[in-house]
Structure formats: structure tokens, C-alpha cells
Amino acid sequence: MPRVKGRRQTEVKLPAILRARKMKLPIFIVDAFTAKAFRGNPAAVCLLENKLDEDVHQKIAREMNLSETAFIRKLNPTDNFTQSSCFGLRWFTPASEVPLCGHATLASAAVLFYKIKNVNNTLTFVTLSGELKARRAEDGIILDLPLYPAHPQDFHEVEDLIKTAIGDTLVQDIRYSPDTRKLLVRLSDTYKRSFLENLKVNTQDLLQVENTGKVKGLILTLKGEPGGQTQTFDFYSRYFAPWVGVAEDPVTGSAHAVLSSYWSQQLGKKDMHAFQCSRRGGELEISLCPDGRVDIKGGTAIVLEGTLTA
């Protein structure tokens, strides 16, 4: 009987993209500066067990398509998300990385405290804006953020930007924060909260009007109204940042690091209650600290938990 020769085994090499193991990342969506779901400012939060390729951060942020996606990473190989108290933290809009984001920091702390059950009362995040702390409170989480001064700004230098954004709306004061590159525009005290809420702001043309890099965010703010039967707020605001891919941000911690400095001087107060008048809306409790920083407290609602695969 003839001997049948065995077939030679041939190794088939798959393309690298097929050989690579799929990446799986725990991911959450958290509504920040609110106690109710579907209000406040949503942020995506990714927990990184291992280092992520640099370009993947931006791709994930673009995929999530929220104003910010936060990436929490371990600083040492022996760290873990339950026991450790210090982590690296980065924030990305769909368009770029940003140096500071308050609401995504609040969201990151909420994930670690409430979902991962981190045992510490205070967390430290190492960021592009230095070390930021988040600590538990009975009715929310308190962020320790830098306090950024805003200086008087000549109207004629930014007249085109302001008129493009809000037309002939009456303006009472203009300030500029060089540290954050945010322009603060205080509307006339003759306006009420409803005016700011319903104001149509043209963000589409701002990139053409201001393309020098001086301004990266526009804050519109209004003095609070005397308390009646409704809840009293010391000031109101809205925030626009088309320069970093965010037409309007629902609730903005970093903007309040500027607003807190301004309104504290204007009102002669260290403790303030603020409301951001976006469609979703959000509340912030503010307390200026003796060390030149600001505590901003807010609530959170974790609305989604899953695994991102790519």
C-alpha cells in the first residue's frame, strides 16, 4: 500500500491588526454638577490599567462625542483603583486635549468613590494644571481647583468677537483670564436669568473672528437676582468653547475657577451659589480658600457603565 506523505504545515501570518488583542476598557458616563440623571454636564470616564497609545485617547474622545472624556491612569505598577489615592488624569474634547476640566474631574472622582469603592476620603489627580484634589462630602464631591484672576479687557480689542457672539446685547464689564485664555463678558444688570437662558449665541463664526489663539473660551455671566420663592443664586453663566470643539458646554468647572475670582470681588463674598444656564443646567457651590484656590462642590449621577472594545 503506498505511503501517503503527510502535508507540510504552513504558518499563515495574519495582518498585525488581526493578530493584536482587542483592547477592553471600563468606561462610564457621569452627569456632573447635578443629582439628577440627564441634567448637568455628561463626561465619559475611562479607567486605564495599562498605558494607552497616545493617539487612541483622542480617538476614544471623538467616539464618545461628549464635551470631555477623562482618562484615569495608575502612576505606579503596584497601584490599584480601590486602594490608591493618587492617579494621573487627562481630559480630551472631541477635538483636542485640554489643560483643565472641572466636570470631568468630578465625574472621575464619582466613578472611583461610588463604583470602584475607593477607600480614601480624598483623591489626588496629577494633571496638566498641577495636582487637583477631590474629597467626599455628605451631599456631593468637593473639587479643589486653582483660582484664576481675570483682568480688565479693552472692549475694542474684542468688539468683533462679542458682537459676533451676542449682537447688540448690553455689556456691563469685560475681563480676560490669561492663564486659561477665557474671555469673561458680564451682561447688563438690567437683564434677568431668563434673558441669558434664551439668548441665541452665534458660535459658528467665532473661529473666523478670533483665530489668534488668545481666546479659547467665552464666558457670559449675569448677576443673580434677589431671592423670592425661587432658589437664590449669586450669579449665572453660560460657556462656549468652539475653539476646542465644544459649541456650548452644559456646566463648566474650569470656567467657575475664573468666575469665582470675579464675582467674589464684585459681591464681596467668599461663599457663593452659582447656576449655569445651559439647556441641561447645573448648580455649583463655591468657597474661596485662604491659599488662593477654590473649592467647588457638585453632585453626580452615574448613568452608564460598560466596556469599550477596540
N, C-alpha and C positions, 0 to 999 in steps of 0.2 A: 504494500500500500504506500503510495507516495507520501513523503513527509510534507506537510503544509508549513511553510515558513511563517513564523509569527510576524505580524505587522509592526513596523517601526513606529514607536510613539513619537508623535511630533508635538512639540510645545507651541501652542498658539499664544502669541503675545497680544493682549488686549490693549487698546489705547489707554494712555495714562488716566484719562478722565473716567474710564470704566473700571480701572483697577483700584482707584482711590476709594477709600471707605467713605461712606456718606457721613457728613457732619450732622450731629444732632445736638441742638442747644435748647435748654429750658428757656422758655420765653413767656412773658406775662404782659398784659396790658392793664395799666392802672390809671384811673381817673384821679387826678391830683387837685388839691385845694377845693375839695368837696367831700361831703359824707354820703352823697347820693350817686348812684351809677348814672352814667350818660350825662353828667354835668362836669364842671371843672375842665381840666386840661388832660387829655389822654397821652400817656407815654408808653412806649414799649420798653421792656427791661429784659436784657439777655444776661444769663449767668455763664461766664467763661471758665470752664475747668482747665482749658489749655489755651495757649496763645493762638490768636486768630490772625490769618493773613491780613495785612494792612488794608487791602482793597475790599475785603469782604465786609468790613464794618459799614462802609458806605453803601455797598450793595444791599445789605440787610435793611439799613435805614430807608433806602429807596423802596424796597419791597414792602416794608411796614407802612410807609407813606403817612406817618404821623409827624407832628411838628418836631418831635425828638424821639430818638431811640437811644437808650442808655446801655452801656456795656460795663458790667461789674467784673473785675478780674482779681484773682489772687495775687498778692505781692510776693509770696514765698511758696515754695513747693509743699511745705508742711501745713500751710493754711487750709482752713475749710470754712464753708459759708455759715456753718452753725456756731462754731466756737470763736472764730477770729473776730477782731473788732476793727481792723483796718484793711481797706481794699482800694484798688485802683478804680477810677471811674472816668469814662469818656462819654461825650454826647455828640450825636450826629443828627442833623436835619436831613431831609431827602437830598439836599444839595451839597452839604459840607459839614465838617466838624466845627463845633462852636466851643469857645473857651469857658462858658458858664451857662448852666441851665438849672434853675431852681426847681421847677415842677418835676423834671425827670430825676433829680436828686431825691426829692420827696418820694417819688414812685419807687426808686431803688431801695430806699430805707424801708418802705412799706413791705416790699417783697421779702427782704431779709428778716424783718421783725415778725411779720404775720404769716408768711407762707413757709419760709425756711426755718422759722422758730429760732432765730439767732438769740443767744442767751444774754447778750450785752444790752445795757440800757443806753449806751452811746456808741455810735459808729463813726469812724473817721474815713473820709474818702480823699484819696490823693488825686488831684485834678490839675488841669491847666491853670486854674485860678488858685492854686495852693491847696492847703488842707481845709476841707469843709466837714463840719460835724452835724450829725442828725441824732436827736435824742428823743426817747419816748416821752409822751405827755398823756394825761388822762383822756383827753379828747382830741388827740391828733399826734403829729410829729413836729418837732421844732427844728428848723434848719438854722445853723449858724453861718451867715453869709458875709462877705465883705460889704462895707458901706461905701458907695461911690458918690463923691460930691459932683454936683452939676453947676457949671459956671455960666454967668450971663452970656448970651449969644446975640450978636448983631443981627437984626431982622433982615437987613438987605442981603446978607450973605446966604441966607436960607429961604429967601422970599419965594423963589420959584418952586422949591420943594414943598413949602407949606401950601401955597396957592394951588399947586397941582393936586395935593392930597385932599384939602378940605375947602377949596374955593375961597369965598369971602367970609367964612366963619370968623367971628370976632376972637382975637387972640389977646390974652392978658399978659403973658410972660413967656419967654423962650430961654431955655437953658441947654447946655451941651455937656455931656459927660465924656471927656477924652479917654478915660480908662476903658469904657465899654463901647464907645462910639455910638451912643444913643442920643438922639435929639428929643428933648422934653418940651412939649408945647402945651401950655396951660390955656384952656379956653376961658372966655369971659365968665365972671361970676354970675352974670345975668342968665346964663343957661342952666337948665335943670338936668337931672340924671337922664330923663327920657330923651333929651336932645342928643346927648352923647351916645346913648344906646342906638338911636335911629339914624345917626349921621352916616351918610354914604361917603366912604373914603376911597379915593382912587389910588390903588396901589399898582396898577398895571403900568403906569407911565413913570413911576418913581425911579426905576433903574436908568431911564434915559436922562432924567433931570439931574440925578445925583449919581455920578459914576466915578467920583474921585477916590472913594474908599473912606472918606471922612465919616459918613453916616452909615451905620449898619442896622439901625432900628429907630423907629419913630414911636414915641410915647405921646398919646393925647390924654390929658388929665383935667379934672374938674374938681373944684372944692365941694365937699359934702354939704348936704342940706341939713337944717335943724331937724331934730327928731320929732316925729309926731307919733302916729300909730304904727308907722313902719320902722324897721330897724335902722339905726343911725350908723352912717359910715363917715369917716373923716374925709375921705377923698375917693374919687372914682377914676378909672383909667381904661384905655384900650391900647393895644400894642400891635405894631405892624413891622414885619421884617422881610420884605420881598428880596432884599439883598442876599439873604441866606436861604431863600426858597420857601419862606413862610409868609403868606399874604397877611393873615391875621392870626396871632397866637391867642388861644382862649384865655389862659391865665398864666402870668409870667413872673416867676420868682426873681429872675435877674433884673427885670425892669423895676421891680419894687426895691431892689438894692439901691437904685437911683432915686425912685420916688420917695422912699423913706427919708433920705437925706434932705430932699427938697421940702417936703411937707412938714417935717419936724421943725425946720427953720421958720416956715410960714405960719404954722399954727402954734409954735412954742410948746410942742408936746413930744414926749418920748415914746408913749404907748398909743398906738393908733389901730383903727379897724378900717380895712380897705376892701373895696369891691371892684373887680374887673368886669366891665360891662360888655363882654362879648356875648354872642348868642347863647353859649353854654353857661357862662358866668362862673365866678368863683370868689370865695372870701379868703382874706389873709389877715391874721392878727400879727401886729408888728410891735417890736420892742427894741429900741436902740440901746446898745450896751456901752458901758464906760470905756471899753477897749477899742472903740471906733468901728465895731462891727454891728450887725443887726440880726436879731432873732426873728424869724418868720415862721409862724405856726399855721398848719393847714391839715385838713382831713384827707383821707384817701378812700377809694373804693376799687378793689381788685376785680376786674370784670372778665378777664380771660386768662386761662392758664393752658399751656400746651408745649409742644416740641417743634422746633424749627429744623427741618431737614433740608440739606442741600448737597 
